[in-house]
Amino acid sequence: MEFTCKEFKVGKCEGQKLVDGETIPLVLQPPEEPNYNNDMESLLLALGKNKEWFKQMIIKNSAVLLRGFNVRNAEDFNDIVETVGSENVPYVGRAPRTNVHKRVYTANEGPLSESILFHHEMVLMKGYPENVMFFCEIPPPEGGETPIVPSFRVAERMVEEFPEAMKEMEEKGLNYTYIIPAHNTHSFIGGGWSTILGTSDPAEAMKRAKVLADIDIEWLSNGSAKMSFVQRPLTKVFDGRKRRKMWFNTVYLVYGKKVSSVMMMDGTEIPEKVVKRCGEILEEESIQFKWEKGDVLFLDNLAMQHGRRPSLSPRKVLVAIGN
């Protein structure tokens, strides 16, 4: 689908890249019309009129950045998300977040001094969202970017460099294990199992874990839960995305940590050099831009990973997820 929409002008931003013929992110700005009123009503009318086209742009370019519109707050952001027609998906995970307005939450509230590694949102859950949407209300004075990575490029390069290891991991599938405390901690993965599963009752927690993601739970003596996410794929192919194989896993994020691990389903260890190289490729393929006040970023969560760079305060980025 070609870019043809008089209600938006194609812009540029520092850091965007051309990847397999597509500009990432696609920057959309207000049209250059003398009588154009750059207000929320005009933006919402344009999005409503071109809803299906806009959704196709998200799939086509994997990331669309609305910039230069007068988006002021969580209420405006929520109106944008609902006008585009994104169906709400409840968040399930460990990231500390606070509800701000209707479908809008704070982005990960973990310490700004910490990086958040690249990931697809809720990648291990059954109900992962198709879209992740960000709004920058207060841009950080330094750092704090939300870098993104085209997942198909990671898969392509990993298969090129490690064909045998990738074939073995694809055939066997993956088993992730997490040790999760009962209560929240001050970290970017701070959610305890009671928060993740919405109950402090172990029996009910085990039922919900099965429903959410076929999670097996072993209870430890200190009250922590040993959660096993079994038979997860290394990559996935989604309709409408050029049959590209996506690096749809969280191997690099959890490998070899004190409270998390990943191996093949038969117990075979994943070579450390493979995981290390994966981290390097993620960085090499990453794309990032400086947040500006009022920016709204739509990501195709099936095709694009995202993370967070360390930041100085203040930084206020809000998030919504949906299909």
Salt bridges, closest charged atoms under 4 A:
GLU7 OE2 - LYS49 NZ 2.89
ASP20 OD2 - ARG244 NH2 2.53
GLU22 OE1 - LYS60 NZ 2.83
GLU22 OE2 - LYS242 NZ 3.66
GLU32 OE2 - LYS9 NZ 3.13
GLU52 OE2 - LYS55 NZ 3.94
ASP76 OD2 - ARG72 NE 2.73
GLU121 OE2 - ARG97 NH2 2.77
GLU121 OE1 - HIS119 NE2 3.56
GLU121 OE1 - HIS306 NE2 3.19
GLU137 OE1 - LYS316 NZ 3.53
GLU145 OE2 - LYS290 NZ 2.66
GLU156 OE1 - ARG153 NH1 2.70
GLU161 OE1 - ARG277 NE 2.91
GLU168 OE2 - LYS172 NZ 2.63
GLU170 OE2 - LYS245 NZ 3.49
GLU204 OE2 - ARG208 NE 2.99
ASP214 OD1 - LYS126 NZ 3.75
ASP216 OD1 - LYS210 NZ 2.65
ASP239 OD1 - ARG243 NH1 3.66
ASP266 OD2 - LYS172 NZ 2.76
GLU280 OE2 - LYS276 NZ 2.92
GLU280 OE1 - ARG277 NH1 2.97
GLU283 OE2 - ARG309 NH1 2.92
GLU284 OE1 - ARG157 NH2 2.55
GLU284 OE2 - ARG277 NH1 3.08
GLU285 OE2 - ARG153 NH2 3.19
GLU285 OE2 - ARG157 NH1 2.82
GLU292 OE2 - ARG67 NH1 3.44
ASP295 OD2 - ARG67 NH2 2.62
ASP300 OD2 - ARG241 NE 2.67
